[in-house]
Amino acid sequence: APLLLLVVVGHLTNDTGIARVETTVTPDRVLEGDASTVTISFDTTRPLRDVEVRLDLPAEAVLDRVRLGDTPVDAGDAAIVVGLPSGASVLTATISFPRWGTYVLGEGSISRRSTIGHHAHRLDLTERTVVKVFPHPAALKTILEPVETRLGFGELVSRAKGTGLEYADLRQWAPGDDRRTINWRVTARAGDPWVTQRHPERNADIVLLIDTFAEARRSVDMTIDLAVRAASALIDAHGRRLDRIGLMAFGGPVRWIRPGMGDRHRYRLLELLMESRIDWQHHWRGLSAAPSHTLPANALVVGLTPLLDERMVAALADIRARGFDLVIVELEPTGFLPAPIDDDGRLARRIWDLERDHVRRRFSEQGVVVTDWHPGEPLDLPLVRARHLRARLRGARV
C-alpha cells in the first residue's frame, strides 16, 4: 500500500511547472575575447526549487557569469541550479571565446525532480546555435600594390593616363580634349594650347590563397592561425582602400569567394576564414576545381602558406605559369619545431632547410617574391620586404 500511494502521488505531481521556455543567443558574431549572451526566458505556473540548467558549450568557450534577473548565480562546471519564481523570469549566461573560430553551442537542457523526488523532468532548450568568432584585424601601415589596376574607383594611382588628381605628363591639345585640362601657363609660354595629363585613381583585384593542406604547430600556436590572422588584416586593409577582395582556401575541398566589395562581402570572407581547418585529401584536383572568375585577369594573388605541402607549391606555380601577379607570404614554420638534439637531427634539419631554399629559389626565378613571416613579428615587416623586392624585380619582369 505505501508503494502504491507513492506511485499515485508521483503521478499526480508529474508536472514540470514550466509553461514556456525560450532561448536566444546574441550576438552570433563577435571578436576574440568578446562575449555572447545566452538568454533563457521562463514562464512558470508556480515557484520551483532546484531547477538544473545545463548548457552544452564547446571546450574552448568560457562561462563568465550567470544572472537570474539582476541576481548573480553561482555556476558550476556541469550545471546551473536556480530557483524560479512563479510567472516570468529570465536567466542570462555570458560566454566568452578566447580564440577565433566557429563554435557550436549544443542544445542544452532543463531538468528538475517532482515534489517527492520520484519523477525527473527534462526539457531541451534549443536547437544548436553557431557563433562565429573573428580575430582582431591588425592595423597595417603597408599593403601590397598590384602591377595592374582595374577600372573601378579607388585609392591606387594607375599607370594609365586619364582623369585624376596625380600629375602624369603634358602634351599638345587635340580635338575633343576637355578645355578644363588646358595648362594655361604652359600654353602662354608655348603659344599653342597644351593640356595636363593625370593618372586616374583606381582600385585592384586582390585574391588571398589560404593553405590548409598542412601546418606546423606548437601548443595552441600554429601556422594556420598565422594565415587566418594575416588574411583578416589584409581583408580589412584592402577593403578600406576600396579594392575588390576574393578568397580561396586550398586543402580538402577547394572553397572560394569571388572578388567583391562592401561590408556584406567582407563578412562572407571572414566567415569562410573561420571555417579554415587542416584537411587531408588524397584526390586533389588542383585549380581546376575552382571556376575561372575566382581569379580575374590582372589580379594580385597573395599566397599565405608555410610551403610544407607539394600540392600547394604546385598550385602556386600553376598560378604563376598562367601569368598572374603573385606574392607568397611564407608562414615560417621553423619556429614551431623543436631544436635538434643530436647529429642525425641536425643533418635532417639541414637537408630540410636546403629543400625549402630550393623551393624559394624556383619561385624567385619565376619573378615571384617570397617573404617570410615569423611568429611574433608584425605583419607589416614581411609586407615592407615584399614591396621592396617587387620594386627591384619589376624592371626585370617578362
C-alpha positions as a printed NumPy array, in Angstrom:
array([[  0.   ,   0.   ,   0.   ],
       [  2.73 ,   2.595,   0.763],
       [  4.368,   1.781,  -2.579],
       [  1.035,   2.192,  -4.393],
       [  0.48 ,   5.521,  -2.623],
       [  3.939,   6.689,  -3.701],
       [  3.243,   5.834,  -7.339],
       [ -0.165,   7.551,  -7.295],
       [  1.166,  10.718,  -5.651],
       [  4.108,  10.725,  -8.034],
       [  1.753,  10.521, -10.999],
       [ -0.385,  13.349,  -9.649],
       [  2.678,  15.585,  -9.311],
       [  4.141,  14.699, -12.709],
       [  4.045,  18.34 , -13.834],
       [  7.163,  20.366, -14.691],
       [  5.552,  23.641, -13.621],
       [  7.241,  25.264, -16.638],
       [  4.68 ,  26.511, -19.13 ],
       [  7.104,  28.1  , -21.609],
       [ 10.849,  28.284, -22.279],
       [ 12.505,  30.434, -24.947],
       [ 16.24 ,  30.61 , -25.627],
       [ 18.205,  33.121, -27.689],
       [ 21.933,  33.612, -28.306],
       [ 23.098,  37.154, -29.134],
       [ 25.214,  38.213, -30.855],
       [ 26.22 ,  35.299, -33.058],
       [ 29.214,  37.181, -34.499],
       [ 31.844,  38.504, -32.091],
       [ 35.54 ,  39.335, -31.933],
       [ 38.073,  37.35 , -29.947],
       [ 37.655,  37.946, -26.23 ],
       [ 34.16 ,  39.39 , -26.64 ],
       [ 31.101,  37.678, -25.227],
       [ 27.79 ,  36.296, -26.387],
       [ 24.79 ,  36.097, -24.093],
       [ 22.528,  33.081, -23.79 ],
       [ 19.109,  34.308, -22.625],
       [ 16.61 ,  31.764, -21.275],
       [ 13.097,  33.109, -20.632],
       [ 10.864,  31.054, -18.32 ],
       [  7.14 ,  31.204, -17.67 ],
       [  6.244,  29.031, -14.673],
       [  2.891,  28.148, -13.134],
       [  4.27 ,  28.055,  -9.581],
       [  7.54 ,  28.659,  -7.716],
       [ 10.126,  25.975,  -8.499],
       [ 13.142,  24.924,  -6.496],
       [ 16.397,  23.344,  -7.703],
       [ 15.874,  23.763, -11.43 ],
       [ 19.014,  22.472, -13.142],
       [ 20.071,  24.212, -16.359],
       [ 22.803,  22.585, -18.436],
       [ 24.448,  24.469, -21.29 ],
       [ 26.195,  22.366, -23.908],
       [ 29.245,  24.575, -24.513],
       [ 32.337,  23.827, -26.607],
       [ 35.513,  23.147, -24.659],
       [ 37.139,  26.462, -25.639],
       [ 34.202,  28.613, -24.509],
       [ 34.348,  30.262, -21.076],
       [ 31.23 ,  30.73 , -18.926],
       [ 31.898,  34.13 , -17.351],
       [ 28.804,  34.9  , -15.29 ],
       [ 25.191,  33.897, -14.794],
       [ 22.301,  36.048, -13.562],
       [ 18.681,  35.363, -12.715],
       [ 17.171,  38.753, -13.358],
       [ 19.609,  41.095, -11.576],
       [ 20.774,  38.481,  -9.06 ],
       [ 24.142,  36.751,  -9.631],
       [ 24.008,  32.958,  -9.676],
       [ 26.872,  30.58 ,  -8.911],
       [ 27.619,  28.477, -11.964],
       [ 29.292,  25.116, -11.614],
       [ 31.255,  23.387, -14.325],
       [ 28.462,  20.96 , -15.107],
       [ 25.192,  22.727, -14.36 ],
       [ 23.467,  25.89 , -13.128],
       [ 21.   ,  25.295, -10.284],
       [ 18.449,  28.043,  -9.63 ],
       [ 15.083,  28.575,  -8.009],
       [ 12.429,  30.114, -10.255],
       [  9.59 ,  32.339,  -9.033],
       [  6.055,  31.951, -10.277],
       [  5.447,  33.752, -13.558],
       [  8.029,  35.222, -15.91 ],
       [ 11.766,  35.163, -15.183],
       [ 14.936,  35.497, -17.246],
       [ 18.243,  33.655, -16.821],
       [ 21.248,  35.096, -18.681],
       [ 24.627,  33.416, -19.139],
       [ 27.576,  35.354, -20.564],
       [ 30.013,  33.273, -22.62 ],
       [ 33.357,  34.487, -23.982],
       [ 35.537,  32.975, -26.687],
       [ 39.317,  33.449, -26.35 ],
       [ 40.217,  32.365, -29.891],
       [ 38.811,  32.795, -33.384],
       [ 36.782,  30.024, -34.947],
       [ 33.324,  28.602, -35.451],
       [ 31.726,  27.48 , -32.185],
       [ 28.652,  25.279, -31.955],
       [ 26.516,  25.723, -28.853],
       [ 24.635,  22.486, -28.26 ],
       [ 21.001,  22.014, -27.359],
       [ 21.294,  22.19 , -23.573],
       [ 18.567,  21.061, -21.202],
       [ 16.484,  21.905, -18.126],
       [ 15.698,  19.245, -15.569],
       [ 14.064,  19.031, -12.158],
       [ 12.533,  16.401,  -9.949],
       [  8.933,  16.252,  -8.87 ],
       [  7.908,  17.394,  -5.402],
       [  8.548,  14.   ,  -3.82 ],
       [ 11.593,  13.286,  -5.99 ],
       [ 10.03 ,  10.327,  -7.811],
       [  9.838,  11.695, -11.349],
       [ 12.601,  13.542, -13.214],
       [ 11.512,  16.046, -15.86 ],
       [ 13.764,  17.156, -18.711],
       [ 13.215,  19.8  , -21.392],
       [ 15.53 ,  20.534, -24.315],
       [ 16.392,  24.211, -24.518],
       [ 17.008,  24.944, -28.167],
       [ 18.483,  23.754, -31.404],
       [ 22.199,  24.111, -31.941],
       [ 23.437,  27.658, -32.437],
       [ 26.581,  28.603, -34.362],
       [ 28.676,  31.531, -33.115],
       [ 31.384,  32.944, -35.404],
       [ 34.351,  34.463, -33.562],
       [ 36.537,  36.731, -35.699],
       [ 40.163,  37.665, -34.967],
       [ 41.038,  41.282, -34.255],
       [ 42.442,  42.591, -37.568],
       [ 45.896,  44.097, -37.186],
       [ 46.167,  47.72 , -38.322],
       [ 48.507,  47.636, -41.324],
       [ 50.586,  50.623, -42.379],
       [ 51.802,  48.866, -45.522],
       [ 49.86 ,  46.846, -48.073],
       [ 50.843,  45.485, -51.457],
       [ 50.121,  47.214, -54.739],
       [ 49.379,  45.246, -57.916],
       [ 51.182,  45.75 , -61.192],
       [ 47.884,  46.487, -62.961],
       [ 44.764,  48.183, -61.621],
       [ 41.167,  47.776, -62.685],
       [ 38.691,  50.416, -63.862],
       [ 36.849,  50.81 , -60.558],
       [ 37.362,  53.905, -58.412],
       [ 39.787,  53.542, -55.533],
       [ 42.927,  54.934, -53.921],
       [ 45.581,  53.429, -56.223],
       [ 47.259,  55.695, -58.743],
       [ 47.038,  53.97 , -62.111],
       [ 49.955,  53.955, -64.546],
       [ 47.486,  54.848, -67.289],
       [ 46.693,  58.451, -68.175],
       [ 43.239,  59.904, -67.8  ],
       [ 41.105,  61.921, -65.427],
       [ 42.513,  62.088, -61.926],
       [ 44.497,  64.106, -59.406],
       [ 48.065,  62.802, -59.791],
       [ 50.154,  64.636, -62.399],
       [ 51.308,  62.43 , -65.298],
       [ 52.531,  64.471, -68.303],
       [ 51.968,  67.367, -70.706],
       [ 51.009,  67.115, -74.368],
       [ 49.673,  69.358, -77.086],
       [ 45.95 ,  69.917, -77.252],
       [ 43.963,  67.682, -79.63 ],
       [ 40.367,  67.995, -80.825],
       [ 37.996,  66.515, -78.265],
       [ 40.131,  67.363, -75.224],
       [ 38.327,  68.835, -72.247],
       [ 39.049,  72.559, -72.03 ],
       [ 39.412,  72.199, -68.266],
       [ 42.625,  70.197, -68.824],
       [ 44.366,  73.058, -70.644],
       [ 47.509,  74.183, -68.83 ],
       [ 47.304,  77.926, -69.347],
       [ 50.79 ,  78.692, -68.019],
       [ 52.483,  76.324, -70.487],
       [ 50.114,  77.423, -73.245],
       [ 51.095,  81.079, -72.712],
       [ 54.809,  80.253, -72.987],
       [ 54.481,  77.898, -75.966],
       [ 51.978,  79.887, -77.959],
       [ 49.977,  76.696, -78.65 ],
       [ 47.414,  75.036, -76.356],
       [ 48.822,  72.299, -74.113],
       [ 46.9  ,  70.041, -71.752],
       [ 47.842,  68.361, -68.478],
       [ 47.505,  64.604, -68.303],
       [ 46.886,  62.907, -64.974],
       [ 46.854,  59.42 , -63.5  ],
       [ 43.351,  58.22 , -62.563],
       [ 42.609,  56.749, -59.125],
       [ 41.715,  53.084, -59.467],
       [ 41.233,  50.008, -57.33 ],
       [ 42.555,  46.475, -57.688],
       [ 41.521,  42.842, -57.51 ],
       [ 43.191,  41.054, -54.584],
       [ 42.831,  37.276, -54.172],
       [ 44.065,  35.656, -50.947],
       [ 45.093,  31.984, -51.018],
       [ 44.925,  30.141, -47.681],
       [ 46.895,  26.908, -47.331],
       [ 45.092,  24.329, -45.176],
       [ 46.975,  21.312, -46.522],
       [ 49.494,  21.062, -43.703],
       [ 50.68 ,  23.022, -40.716],
       [ 53.378,  23.315, -38.104],
       [ 52.179,  23.739, -34.56 ],
       [ 53.419,  24.267, -31.045],
       [ 50.841,  24.035, -28.261],
       [ 47.916,  26.229, -29.397],
       [ 50.084,  28.238, -31.826],
       [ 50.13 ,  27.061, -35.425],
       [ 50.753,  28.277, -38.943],
       [ 47.051,  28.126, -39.864],
       [ 46.481,  30.669, -37.085],
       [ 49.037,  32.969, -38.716],
       [ 47.326,  32.523, -42.087],
       [ 43.883,  33.414, -40.756],
       [ 45.15 ,  36.46 , -38.866],
       [ 47.099,  37.689, -41.88 ],
       [ 44.094,  37.221, -44.164],
       [ 41.825,  39.054, -41.717],
       [ 44.217,  42.023, -41.589],
       [ 44.591,  42.113, -45.38 ],
       [ 40.828,  41.931, -45.911],
       [ 40.376,  44.91 , -43.594],
       [ 43.199,  46.979, -45.13 ],
       [ 42.336,  46.338, -48.784],
       [ 38.66 ,  46.877, -48.035],
       [ 39.457,  50.359, -46.731],
       [ 41.395,  51.006, -49.956],
       [ 38.239,  50.106, -51.901],
       [ 39.834,  47.067, -53.543],
       [ 37.835,  44.036, -54.585],
       [ 38.877,  41.071, -52.435],
       [ 38.488,  37.356, -53.112],
       [ 39.461,  34.281, -51.131],
       [ 40.438,  30.707, -51.954],
       [ 41.065,  28.059, -49.292],
       [ 43.191,  25.161, -50.544],
       [ 43.207,  21.81 , -48.79 ],
       [ 40.386,  19.282, -48.727],
       [ 37.622,  20.615, -50.975],
       [ 38.628,  23.933, -52.536],
       [ 36.444,  26.724, -51.185],
       [ 36.293,  30.143, -52.768],
       [ 34.564,  33.511, -52.834],
       [ 34.962,  35.592, -55.968],
       [ 36.306,  39.163, -55.546],
       [ 33.828,  41.73 , -54.308],
       [ 33.411,  44.832, -52.169],
       [ 31.377,  46.113, -49.238],
       [ 30.719,  45.169, -45.629],
       [ 28.45 ,  42.265, -46.509],
       [ 31.131,  40.754, -48.748],
       [ 33.743,  41.289, -46.032],
       [ 31.683,  39.266, -43.562],
       [ 31.337,  36.472, -46.126],
       [ 35.116,  36.348, -46.421],
       [ 35.594,  36.31 , -42.647],
       [ 33.021,  33.556, -42.201],
       [ 34.848,  31.396, -44.734],
       [ 38.086,  32.092, -42.87 ],
       [ 36.526,  30.909, -39.618],
       [ 35.883,  27.542, -41.236],
       [ 39.568,  27.127, -42.103],
       [ 40.995,  23.938, -40.75 ],
       [ 43.563,  21.35 , -41.686],
       [ 42.081,  18.927, -44.206],
       [ 43.626,  15.813, -45.643],
       [ 42.57 ,  14.976, -49.192],
       [ 44.178,  12.33 , -51.356],
       [ 42.32 ,  13.229, -54.573],
       [ 43.495,  16.792, -55.138],
       [ 42.186,  18.266, -58.391],
       [ 44.219,  21.468, -58.315],
       [ 42.957,  24.795, -59.626],
       [ 40.514,  23.073, -61.98 ],
       [ 38.142,  22.689, -59.023],
       [ 37.597,  26.461, -58.849],
       [ 35.764,  28.465, -61.542],
       [ 37.829,  30.846, -63.642],
       [ 36.13 ,  34.006, -62.336],
       [ 37.661,  33.464, -58.893],
       [ 40.98 ,  34.655, -60.369],
       [ 40.253,  37.737, -62.508],
       [ 42.815,  38.929, -65.013],
       [ 45.346,  41.404, -63.551],
       [ 44.532,  40.262, -60.006],
       [ 47.241,  40.341, -57.359],
       [ 47.343,  36.881, -55.78 ],
       [ 48.735,  36.657, -52.233],
       [ 49.57 ,  33.144, -51.026],
       [ 49.591,  32.596, -47.25 ],
       [ 51.344,  29.27 , -46.773],
       [ 54.133,  27.528, -44.834],
       [ 55.211,  25.871, -48.127],
       [ 55.128,  22.449, -46.489],
       [ 52.873,  20.597, -48.933],
       [ 53.928,  19.896, -52.519],
       [ 50.346,  20.309, -53.751],
       [ 50.232,  23.909, -52.552],
       [ 53.635,  24.583, -54.095],
       [ 52.375,  23.135, -57.394],
       [ 49.181,  25.219, -57.226],
       [ 51.175,  28.423, -56.693],
       [ 53.499,  27.526, -59.569],
       [ 50.434,  26.911, -61.763],
       [ 49.039,  30.341, -60.878],
       [ 52.324,  31.989, -61.809],
       [ 52.521,  29.998, -65.051],
       [ 49.133,  31.423, -66.027],
       [ 50.63 ,  34.916, -65.86 ],
       [ 49.149,  36.128, -62.576],
       [ 50.917,  38.63 , -60.354],
       [ 51.871,  36.506, -57.327],
       [ 53.341,  37.227, -53.891],
       [ 53.98 ,  34.477, -51.338],
       [ 53.957,  35.259, -47.622],
       [ 55.719,  32.245, -46.163],
       [ 54.393,  31.414, -42.707],
       [ 57.78 ,  30.438, -41.321],
       [ 57.35 ,  27.005, -39.671],
       [ 60.873,  26.694, -38.227],
       [ 59.926,  28.457, -35.005],
       [ 57.315,  25.784, -34.308],
       [ 59.841,  22.936, -34.483],
       [ 61.918,  21.598, -31.573],
       [ 65.665,  22.125, -31.738],
       [ 67.67 ,  19.1  , -32.989],
       [ 69.224,  17.147, -30.13 ],
       [ 71.845,  15.064, -31.98 ],
       [ 73.891,  14.938, -35.175],
       [ 71.235,  12.994, -37.081],
       [ 68.622,  15.579, -36.177],
       [ 70.88 ,  18.459, -37.201],
       [ 71.64 ,  16.749, -40.516],
       [ 67.935,  16.151, -41.187],
       [ 67.172,  19.806, -40.388],
       [ 69.928,  20.941, -42.735],
       [ 68.57 ,  18.815, -45.584],
       [ 65.069,  20.121, -44.899],
       [ 66.327,  23.728, -44.981],
       [ 68.08 ,  23.093, -48.304],
       [ 64.894,  21.672, -49.818],
       [ 62.948,  24.746, -48.711],
       [ 65.634,  27.058, -50.123],
       [ 65.279,  25.214, -53.432],
       [ 61.513,  25.879, -53.457],
       [ 62.067,  29.584, -52.76 ],
       [ 64.707,  29.773, -55.498],
       [ 62.326,  28.219, -58.026],
       [ 59.732,  30.898, -57.333],
       [ 62.348,  33.66 , -57.395],
       [ 63.473,  32.524, -60.858],
       [ 59.851,  32.925, -61.999],
       [ 59.735,  36.522, -60.729],
       [ 57.732,  35.678, -57.6  ],
       [ 58.596,  37.414, -54.342],
       [ 58.677,  35.088, -51.321],
       [ 58.789,  36.897, -47.981],
       [ 58.839,  35.083, -44.658],
       [ 56.701,  35.962, -41.646],
       [ 57.877,  34.737, -38.263],
       [ 55.584,  34.261, -35.235],
       [ 55.621,  37.361, -33.056],
       [ 56.513,  39.738, -35.892],
       [ 54.066,  42.424, -37.032],
       [ 52.645,  41.656, -40.461],
       [ 53.956,  44.998, -41.753],
       [ 57.532,  43.632, -41.793],
       [ 57.062,  40.945, -44.478],
       [ 54.847,  43.302, -46.481],
       [ 57.539,  46.011, -46.469],
       [ 60.125,  43.44 , -47.569],
       [ 57.806,  42.25 , -50.333],
       [ 57.22 ,  45.786, -51.635],
       [ 60.967,  46.453, -51.689],
       [ 61.736,  43.209, -53.544],
       [ 58.883,  43.746, -56.021],
       [ 60.216,  47.221, -56.805],
       [ 63.624,  45.688, -57.606],
       [ 62.156,  42.872, -59.716],
       [ 59.606,  44.942, -61.609],
       [ 62.115,  46.129, -64.174],
       [ 63.105,  42.531, -64.915],
       [ 59.593,  41.188, -65.406],
       [ 58.926,  39.439, -68.69 ]])
